[in-house]
Amino acid sequence: MKKLVMATLMLAAILAAGCSEQEAPSGQQNEAQRQNDAPKGQANDQKSKTVVVNEGMSKEEEDKLNERIAALEDEANDESTGQPTQEAENAEPTQETEDAARAAAQDYYAAAAGGNYSYTYSNLTAVSQGQFTEDEWVTDNTTLGSDAGTYSVNSVEIVDDSTAEVQLTITSADGSSSERFTRFVLENGSWKHELTSDEYELFANATANSASASATASASAGPEANANANTKRVKIVISSDKPADVSINDDSLNWFVNEEITGTKTYERDIRENSGLSVSATTQAYRAQTTIEVYENGSLVTQDSDPNGFAVVNY
């Protein structure tokens, strides 16, 4: 750009000089001839930024032209300095972005190793938080023993300006280790952990195991352990003459059963007084009879029976 401006200016100066020579008086022509006869080396004695033209241009005109050239040179320099390069516009994510994502991942897993599950829950993305209550998150992490391992962040790859893929090694208390891929997302200015499908499955299994353990403990407890006035005693009797899949859960998933039975089986537990309940006994076996009976505090409250193997109760 600067070269183009300078070339244009020099051309303008030459044209201006040429115009003044066309009708120069004879005296000035003689003077010009004497100048042409001068030794050629004299023209190279000194370099100057000032544009010198023949005497056909007045001193005032020369000064104005030189001032204009200087101003345009400054303008060209400023434009060249301020012009962003295409390379800068297409720059890769900065090291600063990667460092911020790495620091967030390291803080997150340090909290997990220390059993600070409230911190890890608060640093999940909104989508991931929507899959668990904080109590469920704490319970699941306790079941998984997340605080029994150590976590090493091996690599962080910035996929775009708001997504970082993280590879880490998890070392268990017994010395065994495993690799895990996960993801952090920039959300409201902070890097948050977004669970992958594998991690969702991991926590879903933990929820089922925790609920099953709670159901077993409740079933083996004596009547004296169920004296809470804000609960109700629920007994469910399910029967099927062919193998059937049984599912039981209350509203908060504190009671969660998922198994296969044949014949008759009874389930009993205290749940919250205002909690609902979903029970199903289903099978694809031909002409299978399935039946569900639900009792509260010893009284039958609802039941369902189906000759095609699809009994369901929701209340």
Backbone torsions as a table, in degrees:
resi	resn	phi	psi	omega
1	MET	NA	-42.7	-177.5
2	LYS	-65.6	-40.3	-179.7
3	LYS	-63.7	-39.0	179.8
4	LEU	-63.5	-42.5	179.1
5	VAL	-63.1	-44.0	-177.4
6	MET	-66.2	-40.7	179.4
7	ALA	-62.2	-40.2	179.2
8	THR	-63.9	-41.8	-178.5
9	LEU	-66.0	-42.9	-179.2
10	MET	-65.0	-38.5	177.8
11	LEU	-62.9	-40.8	179.1
12	ALA	-62.7	-39.6	-178.7
13	ALA	-66.6	-41.9	-179.6
14	ILE	-64.8	-41.4	178.9
15	LEU	-62.6	-40.8	179.7
16	ALA	-63.3	-40.7	-179.7
17	ALA	-66.7	-40.9	-179.4
18	GLY	-62.9	-39.2	-179.7
19	CYS	-64.2	-34.1	-175.8
20	SER	-76.5	-20.5	-177.0
21	GLU	-85.0	-16.1	-171.6
22	GLN	-63.1	-35.5	-175.2
23	GLU	-124.4	35.7	-178.8
24	ALA	-69.9	142.9	176.6
25	PRO	-61.3	161.7	-176.0
26	SER	-62.2	-36.0	179.3
27	GLY	-62.3	-40.4	179.9
28	GLN	-70.2	-32.5	177.6
29	GLN	-64.5	-40.4	177.9
30	ASN	-63.2	-40.3	179.3
31	GLU	-63.3	-41.4	178.3
32	ALA	-63.0	-37.2	179.4
33	GLN	-65.1	-41.1	179.3
34	ARG	-62.9	-37.7	179.1
35	GLN	-66.2	-36.3	179.8
36	ASN	-69.8	-27.4	-179.8
37	ASP	-80.5	-11.3	-179.2
38	ALA	-63.9	156.6	179.7
39	PRO	-56.6	138.1	-176.5
40	LYS	-67.9	-24.9	-178.6
41	GLY	-69.1	-20.4	-178.4
42	GLN	-62.0	-29.5	-176.0
43	ALA	-70.8	-19.9	-176.1
44	ASN	-103.9	8.4	-177.4
45	ASP	-63.7	-32.7	-172.9
46	GLN	-150.1	135.5	175.9
47	LYS	-98.8	140.3	179.7
48	SER	-143.1	149.8	175.4
49	LYS	-76.2	-12.3	-178.9
50	THR	-77.3	132.0	178.2
51	VAL	-84.5	120.2	-178.9
52	VAL	-102.7	129.0	178.3
53	VAL	-116.9	175.6	-178.3
54	ASN	-74.4	175.1	-172.4
55	GLU	-72.6	-1.0	176.3
56	GLY	-69.2	-18.1	177.8
57	MET	-100.7	133.3	-178.6
58	SER	-69.2	161.5	179.0
59	LYS	-60.5	-38.8	179.9
60	GLU	-65.0	-39.6	179.3
61	GLU	-67.8	-38.9	177.3
62	GLU	-61.2	-45.0	-178.5
63	ASP	-61.1	-44.5	-179.7
64	LYS	-62.8	-41.1	-179.8
65	LEU	-64.2	-43.4	179.9
66	ASN	-65.4	-37.5	177.0
67	GLU	-63.8	-40.7	-179.5
68	ARG	-66.0	-40.2	178.4
69	ILE	-62.0	-44.5	-179.6
70	ALA	-62.5	-40.9	-179.7
71	ALA	-64.9	-41.7	-179.9
72	LEU	-69.3	-32.0	175.0
73	GLU	-62.4	-46.0	178.8
74	ASP	-61.4	-41.2	-179.0
75	GLU	-64.4	-40.3	179.1
76	ALA	-66.6	-38.9	178.2
77	ASN	-63.7	-43.2	179.4
78	ASP	-62.5	-41.8	-178.4
79	GLU	-66.0	-38.6	179.6
80	SER	-66.6	-39.3	-179.7
81	THR	-67.8	-39.8	-175.2
82	GLY	-86.1	-4.4	-176.1
83	GLN	-76.2	116.3	178.2
84	PRO	-69.1	145.0	179.3
85	THR	-89.6	153.1	178.4
86	GLN	-62.6	-32.3	-179.5
87	GLU	-63.7	-40.5	179.8
88	ALA	-66.9	-37.7	-179.1
89	GLU	-65.8	-32.3	-177.4
90	ASN	-100.8	24.4	-176.2
91	ALA	-63.6	146.7	176.9
92	GLU	-70.9	163.1	176.3
93	PRO	-52.4	140.2	-173.1
94	THR	-75.0	160.3	175.5
95	GLN	-61.9	-31.5	179.0
96	GLU	-61.3	-39.8	177.7
97	THR	-63.5	-45.4	179.5
98	GLU	-63.4	-41.8	-180.0
99	ASP	-62.8	-39.2	-180.0
100	ALA	-66.1	-42.2	178.4
101	ALA	-65.9	-40.3	179.2
102	ARG	-64.2	-43.7	179.7
103	ALA	-62.0	-39.6	178.6
104	ALA	-64.2	-42.4	179.2
105	ALA	-65.1	-41.7	-179.7
106	GLN	-65.8	-41.4	177.6
107	ASP	-64.0	-40.6	-178.5
108	TYR	-61.9	-48.7	-175.8
109	TYR	-77.5	-23.3	171.2
110	ALA	-65.9	-39.1	176.9
111	ALA	-66.5	-40.0	178.3
112	ALA	-62.0	-43.8	179.8
113	ALA	-65.7	-27.6	179.2
114	GLY	-90.1	2.0	179.3
115	GLY	77.1	15.4	179.6
116	ASN	-88.1	75.3	-173.6
117	TYR	-77.0	-20.3	174.4
118	SER	-66.1	-38.7	177.6
119	TYR	-64.8	-46.2	-178.4
120	THR	-65.0	-35.9	178.5
121	TYR	-65.1	-42.3	-178.5
122	SER	-69.3	-16.2	179.2
123	ASN	-107.5	21.7	166.7
124	LEU	-85.3	156.2	172.7
125	THR	-67.5	162.1	-180.0
126	ALA	-59.6	-37.1	179.4
127	VAL	-64.2	-44.9	-179.4
128	SER	-68.2	-39.1	177.6
129	GLN	-61.5	-31.2	-178.6
130	GLY	-66.8	-11.8	-179.6
131	GLN	-91.2	-11.7	-177.0
132	PHE	-143.2	149.2	162.1
133	THR	-81.6	165.3	179.1
134	GLU	-63.8	-37.9	178.1
135	ASP	-62.2	-42.6	178.4
136	GLU	-64.0	-39.5	178.9
137	TRP	-62.2	-45.8	179.7
138	VAL	-63.1	-44.7	180.0
139	THR	-61.7	-44.5	-178.5
140	ASP	-65.0	-42.0	179.1
141	ASN	-66.6	-35.0	176.2
142	THR	-65.3	-42.8	178.1
143	THR	-62.1	-40.7	-179.4
144	LEU	-75.2	-15.9	-176.9
145	GLY	67.8	42.0	-177.2
146	SER	-60.4	-27.2	-178.9
147	ASP	-83.0	-1.5	-179.0
148	ALA	-89.4	-7.5	-177.7
149	GLY	-111.2	171.5	172.3
150	THR	-118.6	150.1	-172.5
151	TYR	-125.2	128.5	178.0
152	SER	-120.2	120.7	178.4
153	VAL	-81.2	112.3	-176.0
154	ASN	-85.2	-42.5	-176.9
155	SER	-152.3	151.9	175.6
156	VAL	-132.5	121.6	179.1
157	GLU	-116.8	121.3	179.0
158	ILE	-81.3	109.0	-178.6
159	VAL	-76.2	-45.9	172.7
160	ASP	-148.5	-170.7	-173.3
161	ASP	-70.9	-3.1	-179.9
162	SER	-134.0	8.6	-177.9
163	THR	-135.7	130.6	177.1
164	ALA	-126.4	128.6	176.1
165	GLU	-95.8	128.9	-172.3
166	VAL	-118.7	132.6	175.3
167	GLN	-112.5	127.8	-178.5
168	LEU	-137.3	160.6	175.6
169	THR	-111.5	130.7	178.5
170	ILE	-109.6	122.2	179.3
171	THR	-108.9	121.0	-178.5
172	SER	-80.0	170.1	-178.4
173	ALA	-62.6	-29.0	-179.3
174	ASP	-83.6	3.4	177.3
175	GLY	94.6	-11.8	177.8
176	SER	-72.9	154.8	-177.6
177	SER	-137.6	158.7	178.6
178	SER	-147.4	156.5	178.6
179	GLU	-99.3	145.2	177.3
180	ARG	-139.0	137.9	172.9
181	PHE	-102.7	134.0	176.9
182	THR	-146.3	-172.9	-171.1
183	ARG	-144.0	141.4	171.9
184	PHE	-120.9	141.2	-175.0
185	VAL	-125.9	137.7	177.2
186	LEU	-77.1	115.5	-175.6
187	GLU	-134.7	118.7	-178.8
188	ASN	54.7	40.1	175.1
189	GLY	84.2	-0.7	-179.4
190	SER	-128.3	147.8	177.6
191	TRP	-81.6	121.4	-177.1
192	LYS	-118.2	150.5	180.0
193	HIS	-80.3	125.2	175.4
194	GLU	-111.1	118.8	-176.6
195	LEU	-66.5	139.7	173.8
196	THR	-85.0	172.1	179.5
197	SER	-62.0	-36.2	177.7
198	ASP	-64.7	-37.7	-179.6
199	GLU	-72.1	-36.4	174.7
200	TYR	-59.2	-43.1	179.7
201	GLU	-64.3	-39.5	178.9
202	LEU	-59.8	-45.8	-178.6
203	PHE	-74.3	-30.7	176.5
204	ALA	-63.8	-41.1	177.2
205	ASN	-65.2	-37.0	178.3
206	ALA	-64.9	-39.1	177.8
207	THR	-61.7	-44.3	-179.7
208	ALA	-64.5	-42.9	-179.5
209	ASN	-65.7	-39.9	179.6
210	SER	-65.4	-42.3	-180.0
211	ALA	-66.4	-39.2	179.5
212	SER	-64.7	-40.9	179.0
213	ALA	-65.3	-39.0	179.0
214	SER	-66.1	-39.0	179.4
215	ALA	-65.0	-40.6	179.5
216	THR	-64.7	-43.2	-179.8
217	ALA	-65.0	-38.9	-179.5
218	SER	-68.9	-39.2	-178.3
219	ALA	-66.2	-29.6	-178.2
220	SER	-90.0	-6.8	-178.3
221	ALA	-77.8	149.8	178.5
222	GLY	-76.0	167.4	-179.9
223	PRO	-57.8	-28.3	-177.4
224	GLU	-67.9	-18.0	-179.0
225	ALA	-83.5	-2.3	-174.1
226	ASN	-118.9	40.9	-174.3
227	ALA	-93.9	9.2	-177.6
228	ASN	-70.0	124.6	-175.4
229	ALA	-70.3	-16.3	-178.3
230	ASN	-94.0	14.0	178.9
231	THR	-121.6	167.5	174.9
232	LYS	-131.3	145.4	179.9
233	ARG	-87.4	120.7	-177.8
234	VAL	-115.4	131.7	174.2
235	LYS	-123.3	132.2	-179.4
236	ILE	-122.2	127.1	177.3
237	VAL	-114.2	120.1	-177.9
238	ILE	-121.7	135.5	177.7
239	SER	-136.2	146.9	177.5
240	SER	-152.8	134.1	-179.3
241	ASP	-83.1	-3.1	174.3
242	LYS	-138.3	158.9	-178.5
243	PRO	-51.5	128.9	-177.3
244	ALA	-136.5	148.4	176.1
245	ASP	-86.9	124.9	-178.9
246	VAL	-108.0	134.1	176.1
247	SER	-132.7	129.2	178.0
248	ILE	-135.0	131.3	171.3
249	ASN	-157.4	143.5	173.8
250	ASP	-91.4	-179.6	-173.0
251	ASP	-60.5	-38.0	-175.4
252	SER	-93.6	3.4	-178.4
253	LEU	62.3	20.3	172.9
254	ASN	-69.8	-27.6	174.7
255	TRP	-114.9	114.4	-174.1
256	PHE	-140.9	115.2	179.9
257	VAL	-127.9	135.3	177.8
258	ASN	-148.0	102.7	-176.0
259	GLU	-156.0	173.5	178.1
260	GLU	-109.3	137.7	178.4
261	ILE	-133.2	161.0	168.1
262	THR	-137.1	132.6	-175.2
263	GLY	95.6	-141.8	-177.0
264	THR	-120.3	137.3	177.5
265	LYS	-140.3	142.7	-178.9
266	THR	-112.3	135.3	177.1
267	TYR	-121.0	138.8	-176.6
268	GLU	-144.8	137.5	-177.9
269	ARG	-168.0	154.8	170.3
270	ASP	-88.9	132.4	173.9
271	ILE	-129.4	170.2	-179.2
272	ARG	-59.3	145.5	-176.0
273	GLU	-57.4	-38.1	-175.8
274	ASN	-97.9	12.0	-177.1
275	SER	-82.8	142.0	172.0
276	GLY	-85.8	179.6	-175.5
277	LEU	-150.1	139.3	175.5
278	SER	-123.3	127.8	-178.1
279	VAL	-135.1	136.3	175.7
280	SER	-142.7	147.7	173.5
281	ALA	-136.8	107.6	-172.3
282	THR	-130.9	150.7	176.4
283	THR	-155.0	151.7	176.6
284	GLN	-96.6	4.3	178.7
285	ALA	-64.8	147.0	-175.9
286	TYR	-71.0	128.2	177.5
287	ARG	52.0	50.3	177.2
288	ALA	-92.2	132.6	179.2
289	GLN	-97.3	118.2	176.7
290	THR	-120.2	141.8	-176.9
291	THR	-138.4	140.1	176.6
292	ILE	-127.6	133.1	172.8
293	GLU	-128.8	131.6	-179.1
294	VAL	-118.8	128.6	-179.9
295	TYR	-118.9	140.1	172.7
296	GLU	-119.3	123.6	179.6
297	ASN	50.0	38.1	175.5
298	GLY	91.6	-6.0	-177.6
299	SER	-111.0	137.4	177.2
300	LEU	-69.1	124.3	-178.1
301	VAL	-111.4	-28.0	178.7
302	THR	-163.4	158.4	179.0
303	GLN	-158.8	163.9	175.9
304	ASP	-154.2	143.8	179.2
305	SER	-140.8	138.3	-176.7
306	ASP	-140.7	127.7	-178.7
307	PRO	-77.0	-7.0	179.8
308	ASN	-108.6	14.8	174.0
309	GLY	76.7	37.0	179.9
310	PHE	-143.2	74.5	178.4
311	ALA	-96.9	132.7	-177.1
312	VAL	-141.5	137.2	175.6
313	VAL	-130.9	128.7	173.2
314	ASN	-132.8	124.6	178.2
315	TYR	-154.5	NA	NA
